[in-house]
């Protein structure tokens, strides 16, 4: 079984290219419907893998944000508890407030840093996924153009008799 979208598209193109003409028509052909639909289903099944990966990355981003929030709240609670203890001792109450503020700032900064990191990771992963999907989409468009070009060549009357030949080298341009 084919493993990639490009290979599946090549198989579909080959099936269409080799299909027999419908009697009395030079621009229509007969295909094995089940085989063609199976190939299209296989192609469609390949795309969800990319989308699933993107969804996993989004879920991971949400997990990272939730985890950073929990950590920040834990640090904040710890800072507040420590501040209460320090305030109970009059001699170091000023130091306790300063330390608590520092811990809160550190927790907030760490939370912002984790969120920035998660956002950057997800943005990069989504960009790569978008590029892969765009590349696959461009390949589909090229295959359709080659198919249309081949269908256009097949529709012209052959000059030397017989069936016109598809020129794959001309499509390489």
trRosetta pair geometry for C-beta under 8 A, 3 or more apart (Angstrom, degrees):
i j d omega theta_ij theta_ji phi_ij phi_ji
1 42 7.5 -155 -174 -130 107 140
2 7 4.1 -174 -158 114 114 116
2 8 4.7 160 103 -70 148 72
2 11 6.0 -121 -50 -18 148 140
2 42 6.6 90 63 149 107 146
3 7 6.4 49 47 38 59 147
4 7 4.7 95 60 8 83 102
4 8 6.9 -148 98 -4 44 88
4 46 7.0 92 -159 -138 36 148
5 8 5.7 -59 -149 39 32 111
5 9 6.2 32 154 -20 67 106
5 43 5.7 80 -137 -141 81 79
5 46 4.6 -170 -69 102 90 155
5 47 7.3 71 -90 -58 133 73
5 136 5.2 22 91 -140 157 118
5 139 7.2 118 114 82 109 139
6 9 5.7 -54 -147 37 30 111
6 10 6.4 34 152 -21 64 104
6 136 7.7 -122 -56 -123 78 77
6 139 5.7 -72 -100 176 90 156
7 10 5.6 -50 -149 33 32 114
7 11 6.6 34 151 -20 63 103
8 11 5.6 -51 -151 33 34 113
8 12 6.5 33 151 -17 65 104
8 39 5.7 159 -173 -167 92 84
8 42 5.1 -160 -126 105 140 114
8 43 4.7 -174 116 -75 140 84
8 46 7.0 -166 11 -17 147 142
9 12 5.6 -53 -147 37 34 112
9 13 6.2 38 152 -21 66 105
9 43 6.6 84 -63 -107 75 129
9 139 6.5 147 50 135 166 108
9 140 6.5 -133 -114 -100 143 66
9 143 5.0 -104 168 -80 122 168
10 13 5.6 -53 -146 36 31 113
10 14 6.2 33 154 -20 65 106
10 143 7.9 -120 -75 -116 47 127
11 14 5.7 -53 -147 36 30 112
11 15 6.4 34 152 -23 63 104
11 39 5.7 -153 99 -127 112 131
12 15 5.6 -51 -149 32 32 114
12 16 6.5 27 154 -14 65 105
12 36 6.7 87 -135 -139 91 74
12 39 4.6 162 -77 136 97 146
12 40 7.1 87 -104 -63 140 69
12 43 7.4 -21 -29 -42 142 136
12 143 7.9 61 79 165 107 141
13 16 5.9 -59 -151 39 31 107
13 17 6.0 30 153 -20 67 111
13 143 5.6 -115 -72 -162 127 107
13 146 6.9 16 -144 93 136 120
13 147 6.1 -126 -128 -77 90 101
14 17 5.6 -55 -140 39 30 112
14 18 6.0 13 164 -6 66 113
15 18 6.4 -68 -144 46 22 98
15 19 6.6 45 151 -53 60 95
15 31 6.4 69 147 -141 106 108
15 32 7.4 -92 -165 38 123 93
15 35 6.6 -169 -135 119 148 118
15 36 6.2 -175 120 -88 148 84
15 39 7.1 -161 5 -15 150 160
16 19 5.6 -32 -153 -6 33 120
16 29 7.0 123 -163 71 64 144
16 31 6.7 -23 -99 -91 63 128
16 36 7.9 80 -65 -113 85 119
16 147 6.1 11 101 -136 148 115
17 147 7.7 -119 -65 -119 85 75
17 150 6.0 -46 -111 158 95 157
17 166 5.9 -48 -155 -11 117 167
19 29 3.7 97 112 153 120 132
19 30 6.0 -175 -179 67 105 45
19 31 5.1 -47 -112 -80 136 74
20 29 6.2 147 79 -157 33 88
20 30 5.4 -15 68 45 89 100
21 25 6.4 -166 175 85 96 69
21 26 6.1 -20 -145 -124 141 39
21 28 6.9 92 -159 79 68 55
21 29 5.5 -62 -102 -101 39 74
21 30 7.8 48 127 3 9 83
21 154 7.8 -176 -85 170 112 121
22 25 4.4 4 77 53 101 120
22 28 4.2 -18 17 99 127 106
22 29 6.3 -148 -24 -102 79 18
22 30 5.9 119 -79 -43 76 88
25 28 4.3 0 127 35 138 104
26 154 6.6 -174 163 141 86 80
26 155 5.5 123 114 -129 106 52
27 151 6.5 69 -151 178 82 96
27 154 7.0 135 -107 100 54 100
27 155 4.5 23 -84 -99 100 108
31 35 7.4 -130 165 65 90 99
31 36 5.0 40 146 -40 133 138
32 35 4.0 40 100 20 116 117
32 36 6.4 155 82 -16 61 86
33 36 5.8 -62 -147 40 28 109
33 37 6.0 24 159 -16 67 110
34 37 5.8 -56 -143 40 29 109
34 38 6.2 34 155 -24 64 106
35 38 5.6 -52 -148 33 30 114
35 39 6.6 31 153 -19 63 102
36 39 5.8 -53 -152 34 32 111
36 40 6.5 30 151 -16 65 106
37 40 5.6 -53 -146 39 35 111
37 41 6.2 39 152 -22 67 104
38 41 5.6 -52 -147 36 31 113
38 42 6.4 34 152 -21 64 103
39 42 5.6 -52 -150 34 32 113
39 43 6.5 34 151 -20 65 103
40 43 5.6 -50 -149 34 34 113
40 44 6.3 34 152 -18 66 105
41 44 5.6 -54 -146 39 32 111
41 45 6.2 34 153 -24 65 106
42 45 5.6 -54 -147 33 31 112
42 46 6.9 37 152 -27 62 100
43 46 5.9 -52 -159 23 34 113
43 47 7.4 34 149 -21 63 99
44 47 6.1 -50 -160 24 39 112
44 48 7.6 38 152 -17 65 98
45 48 6.4 -48 -159 27 40 109
45 49 7.8 50 147 -26 61 96
46 49 6.0 -47 -170 16 43 115
46 50 7.8 35 144 -10 66 98
47 50 6.0 -55 -164 34 46 108
47 51 6.4 36 147 -12 75 109
47 133 7.3 70 -143 -121 93 96
47 136 7.3 178 -97 116 89 158
48 51 5.1 -59 -142 46 43 111
48 52 5.6 51 155 -29 75 102
49 52 5.7 -49 -143 33 28 113
49 53 6.6 32 153 -21 60 103
50 53 5.8 -54 -154 32 31 113
50 54 6.7 30 149 -17 63 104
50 129 5.5 142 178 -152 96 94
50 132 5.7 -158 -129 100 136 127
50 133 5.8 162 130 -69 153 93
50 136 8.0 -146 -21 1 159 148
51 54 5.6 -52 -151 36 36 112
51 55 6.4 37 150 -19 67 103
51 129 7.8 116 -89 -177 36 131
52 55 5.6 -53 -148 37 33 112
52 56 6.3 38 151 -23 65 103
53 56 5.6 -50 -149 32 32 114
53 57 6.6 33 151 -19 63 103
53 125 7.6 -137 142 177 96 112
53 129 6.4 -177 90 -99 108 123
54 57 5.6 -53 -152 34 34 112
54 58 6.5 34 150 -19 65 103
54 125 6.9 161 -117 133 63 101
54 126 5.9 78 -139 -107 106 72
54 129 4.6 113 -74 -172 111 176
55 58 5.6 -52 -149 35 35 112
55 59 6.3 36 151 -19 66 104
56 59 5.6 -54 -149 37 32 111
56 60 6.2 35 151 -21 66 105
57 60 5.5 -50 -145 36 33 113
57 61 6.4 40 150 -24 63 101
57 121 7.3 -152 -164 132 105 91
57 122 5.4 146 149 -122 104 74
57 125 4.3 -160 -138 110 161 153
57 126 6.9 -160 95 -53 142 75
57 129 7.9 -151 18 -28 145 138
58 61 5.5 -48 -151 30 33 116
58 62 6.6 34 150 -18 64 101
58 122 6.3 84 -94 -142 52 125
58 126 8.0 64 -64 -72 91 113
59 62 5.6 -52 -152 35 35 111
59 63 6.4 37 148 -20 65 104
60 63 5.4 -51 -149 36 35 114
60 64 6.3 37 151 -21 66 103
60 118 7.8 -161 122 -146 77 99
60 121 7.8 -80 107 116 118 131
60 122 7.6 178 76 -82 92 97
61 64 5.7 -53 -149 35 31 111
61 65 6.4 30 152 -18 64 105
61 118 4.7 125 -143 170 74 106
61 119 7.1 86 -150 -81 122 41
61 121 7.0 -177 -91 79 93 103
61 122 4.2 8 -74 -62 139 137
62 65 5.7 -53 -148 36 32 111
62 66 6.3 30 153 -17 65 106
63 66 5.8 -56 -146 39 30 109
63 67 6.0 30 155 -20 66 109
64 67 5.6 -54 -142 39 29 112
64 68 6.2 29 157 -19 64 106
64 114 6.2 -159 165 168 97 100
64 115 7.8 156 121 -99 100 42
64 117 7.5 -116 166 91 144 95
64 118 3.9 175 95 -97 139 131
64 121 7.9 82 2 48 168 139
65 68 5.8 -55 -146 37 29 108
65 69 6.3 30 153 -20 63 106
65 114 7.5 155 -103 122 42 102
65 115 5.8 58 -113 -109 86 84
65 118 5.8 -142 -54 82 78 166
66 69 5.6 -54 -149 36 31 112
66 70 6.4 32 152 -19 65 104
67 70 5.7 -52 -147 35 32 111
67 71 6.3 31 154 -17 65 106
67 114 7.6 -122 89 171 89 146
68 71 5.6 -52 -145 39 32 112
68 72 6.2 36 153 -22 65 105
68 110 7.2 -163 -156 128 98 81
68 111 4.9 130 155 -134 106 65
68 114 3.5 177 -102 95 139 147
68 115 6.1 -147 83 -50 160 74
68 118 7.5 -126 -13 -19 137 134
69 72 5.6 -52 -146 36 30 112
69 73 6.3 29 154 -18 64 105
69 111 6.6 73 -88 -139 46 118
70 73 5.8 -55 -147 38 30 109
70 74 6.2 31 153 -20 65 107
71 74 5.6 -54 -147 37 31 113
71 75 6.2 31 154 -17 66 106
71 107 7.6 -166 125 -148 77 91
71 110 7.1 -89 115 119 122 126
71 111 7.3 180 79 -85 95 83
71 114 7.7 103 52 -23 134 165
72 75 5.7 -54 -146 39 30 110
72 76 6.1 33 152 -22 64 107
72 107 4.6 121 -144 168 71 100
72 108 6.7 80 -147 -83 124 41
72 110 6.7 179 -88 79 87 98
72 111 4.0 15 -73 -70 139 126
73 76 5.4 -52 -144 38 31 114
73 77 6.2 33 155 -19 65 103
74 77 5.8 -51 -146 35 30 109
74 78 6.3 30 152 -18 63 107
75 78 5.5 -55 -147 38 31 113
75 79 6.1 33 152 -21 65 106
75 103 6.3 -158 166 169 96 97
75 104 7.9 155 122 -101 98 39
75 106 7.2 -116 167 93 143 94
75 107 3.8 177 97 -101 133 123
75 110 7.4 82 1 50 167 139
76 79 5.6 -53 -146 36 30 112
76 80 6.3 30 154 -19 64 105
76 103 7.7 155 -104 125 39 99
76 104 6.0 59 -116 -113 82 80
76 107 5.5 -166 -56 108 76 168
77 80 5.7 -54 -146 37 31 110
77 81 6.2 30 155 -19 65 106
78 81 5.8 -54 -146 36 29 110
78 82 6.2 28 155 -17 64 108
78 103 7.2 -119 93 170 91 145
79 82 5.8 -56 -146 39 29 110
79 83 6.2 33 152 -24 64 107
79 99 7.7 -162 -149 127 89 77
79 100 4.8 121 167 -145 96 69
79 103 3.5 -180 -104 99 124 135
79 104 5.5 -170 111 -54 164 73
79 107 6.9 -116 -18 -18 139 136
80 83 5.5 -53 -147 34 31 114
80 84 6.5 35 153 -22 64 100
80 100 6.7 79 -90 -148 38 121
81 84 5.7 -50 -152 30 33 111
81 85 6.6 31 151 -17 63 104
82 85 5.7 -54 -153 35 34 112
82 86 6.3 30 152 -16 67 108
82 96 7.2 -166 133 -150 75 91
82 99 6.9 -85 123 113 124 121
82 100 6.5 179 83 -87 94 87
82 103 7.3 88 54 -6 135 164
83 86 5.7 -58 -147 40 32 109
83 87 6.1 34 154 -23 66 106
83 96 5.0 123 -142 162 57 99
83 97 6.5 73 -146 -92 110 43
83 99 7.2 -174 -88 79 78 89
83 100 3.5 25 -78 -77 124 142
84 87 5.7 -54 -145 34 30 111
84 88 6.7 39 153 -29 61 99
85 88 5.8 -49 -160 21 33 115
85 89 7.5 13 150 -2 61 101
85 96 7.4 -166 77 -129 61 133
86 89 6.1 -65 -161 43 39 99
86 92 5.5 -88 -165 108 92 103
86 93 6.4 142 136 -112 82 40
86 95 6.5 -118 -174 87 135 83
86 96 2.5 167 108 -97 134 127
86 97 7.8 -147 100 -27 127 50
86 99 7.0 122 -32 47 170 127
86 100 7.6 -152 42 -38 135 108
87 93 5.0 60 -128 -129 55 93
87 96 5.3 -140 -51 93 62 154
87 97 7.5 72 -80 -54 97 83
89 92 5.2 15 101 38 112 95
89 93 7.0 -169 85 -56 57 71
89 96 7.8 136 56 -43 90 134
90 93 5.7 -25 -145 -24 37 117
92 95 4.6 -46 -173 42 85 119
92 96 5.9 96 126 -32 85 94
93 96 5.5 -52 -149 30 35 116
93 97 6.8 34 156 -18 65 101
94 97 6.1 -54 -155 33 33 108
94 98 6.6 29 152 -14 65 108
95 98 5.7 -58 -149 40 34 111
95 99 6.1 31 156 -18 69 108
96 99 5.9 -56 -144 39 28 108
96 100 6.1 30 157 -21 64 108
97 100 5.7 -54 -144 36 29 112
97 101 6.3 29 157 -18 64 106
98 101 5.9 -56 -151 36 29 111
98 102 6.4 31 152 -20 64 106
99 102 5.6 -54 -149 36 33 114
99 103 6.3 33 153 -19 66 105
100 103 5.7 -54 -148 36 31 110
100 104 6.3 31 153 -18 65 105
101 104 5.7 -53 -146 37 32 111
101 105 6.2 32 154 -18 65 107
102 105 5.7 -56 -147 39 30 111
102 106 6.2 31 153 -20 65 107
103 106 5.5 -52 -145 37 31 113
103 107 6.2 33 154 -20 65 105
104 107 5.6 -53 -146 37 30 111
104 108 6.2 28 155 -16 65 106
105 108 5.8 -54 -144 39 30 109
105 109 6.1 29 156 -18 65 108
106 109 5.7 -56 -144 39 28 110
106 110 6.1 30 155 -20 64 107
107 110 5.7 -53 -144 37 28 111
107 111 6.2 32 153 -21 63 106
108 111 5.5 -52 -147 36 31 114
108 112 6.3 31 153 -17 65 104
109 112 5.7 -52 -147 37 32 110
109 113 6.1 34 152 -21 65 107
110 113 5.5 -53 -145 37 31 114
110 114 6.3 31 155 -18 65 105
111 114 5.9 -53 -146 36 29 109
111 115 6.3 27 154 -17 63 108
112 115 5.7 -57 -147 39 30 111
112 116 6.2 32 154 -20 66 105
113 116 5.7 -51 -145 36 30 110
113 117 6.2 30 154 -19 63 108
114 117 5.6 -54 -146 38 30 113
114 118 6.2 30 155 -18 65 106
115 118 5.7 -53 -145 38 30 110
115 119 6.2 31 155 -18 64 107
116 119 5.7 -57 -146 39 29 111
116 120 6.1 29 155 -20 65 108
117 120 5.7 -54 -145 36 28 111
117 121 6.3 30 155 -19 63 107
118 121 5.7 -54 -146 36 30 112
118 122 6.2 24 157 -14 65 109
119 122 5.9 -59 -145 41 28 107
119 123 6.0 31 156 -22 65 109
120 123 5.7 -53 -143 36 28 112
120 124 6.3 27 158 -17 63 107
121 124 6.0 -59 -151 37 26 108
121 125 6.3 21 155 -14 64 110
122 125 5.7 -57 -143 41 31 109
122 126 6.0 29 159 -17 67 109
123 126 5.9 -57 -144 40 26 108
123 127 6.2 31 154 -23 63 107
124 127 5.6 -53 -147 33 29 113
124 128 6.5 27 155 -16 64 104
125 128 5.8 -53 -149 37 31 109
125 129 6.3 31 152 -17 64 107
126 129 5.5 -53 -144 39 33 112
126 130 6.1 38 153 -23 66 104
127 130 5.6 -52 -146 35 29 112
127 131 6.4 30 153 -19 63 104
128 131 5.7 -53 -148 35 32 112
128 132 6.4 32 153 -19 65 104
129 132 5.7 -54 -148 36 33 110
129 133 6.3 29 155 -15 67 106
130 133 5.9 -56 -146 40 30 108
130 134 6.1 31 154 -20 65 109
131 134 5.6 -54 -143 38 30 112
131 135 6.2 34 155 -23 64 105
132 135 5.7 -51 -147 34 30 112
132 136 6.5 28 153 -16 63 104
133 136 5.7 -53 -149 38 33 110
133 137 6.2 35 151 -21 65 107
134 137 5.5 -53 -145 37 32 114
134 138 6.3 36 153 -21 65 103
135 138 5.7 -50 -148 34 31 112
135 139 6.5 33 151 -20 62 104
136 139 5.6 -52 -151 34 34 114
136 140 6.6 37 150 -21 65 101
137 140 5.6 -50 -152 32 34 113
137 141 6.5 35 150 -18 65 103
138 141 5.6 -52 -149 36 34 112
138 142 6.3 36 152 -19 66 105
139 142 5.6 -52 -147 37 32 112
139 143 6.3 34 153 -20 65 105
140 143 5.7 -54 -148 36 31 112
140 144 6.4 33 152 -19 64 104
141 144 5.7 -52 -149 36 32 112
141 145 6.4 33 152 -20 64 104
142 145 5.5 -53 -148 35 33 112
142 146 6.4 32 152 -17 66 103
143 146 5.7 -52 -147 37 33 110
143 147 6.2 36 151 -22 64 105
144 147 5.4 -53 -147 36 32 114
144 148 6.2 32 154 -18 66 104
145 148 5.7 -52 -145 38 31 109
145 149 6.2 32 153 -19 64 106
146 149 5.6 -53 -145 38 31 112
146 150 6.1 31 154 -19 65 106
146 171 4.6 45 -119 -137 110 140
147 150 5.7 -56 -147 38 29 109
147 151 6.1 29 153 -19 65 107
148 151 5.5 -53 -144 38 31 112
148 152 6.2 35 152 -22 64 104
149 152 5.5 -52 -149 34 31 114
149 153 6.5 32 150 -19 64 103
149 170 7.8 -148 148 108 140 114
149 171 6.7 161 74 -92 146 99
150 153 5.6 -50 -147 36 34 111
150 154 6.2 35 151 -20 65 106
150 166 4.8 10 -134 -124 107 119
150 171 8.0 -17 -53 -64 97 132
151 154 5.5 -52 -145 37 33 113
151 155 6.4 36 152 -26 63 105
152 155 5.7 -53 -149 30 31 113
152 156 7.2 35 153 -27 61 99
153 156 6.1 -52 -159 20 35 111
153 164 5.5 -154 151 129 86 136
153 166 6.2 132 81 -106 142 62
153 167 7.4 -168 -127 13 166 88
154 163 7.8 -8 -136 -172 83 88
154 164 5.8 -167 -110 63 42 114
154 166 7.4 -14 -58 -71 94 92
156 164 6.2 69 69 -60 88 161
158 161 6.0 -68 104 59 119 1
158 162 5.7 -92 115 69 166 57
158 163 6.7 166 -48 -175 147 7
158 164 4.8 -164 -84 -66 97 78
167 170 4.2 55 109 1 114 114
167 171 7.4 158 103 -13 67 82
168 171 5.6 -55 -160 33 45 113
168 172 7.2 62 144 -39 67 92
169 172 5.6 -34 -161 4 42 120
170 173 6.7 -34 -180 3 45 109
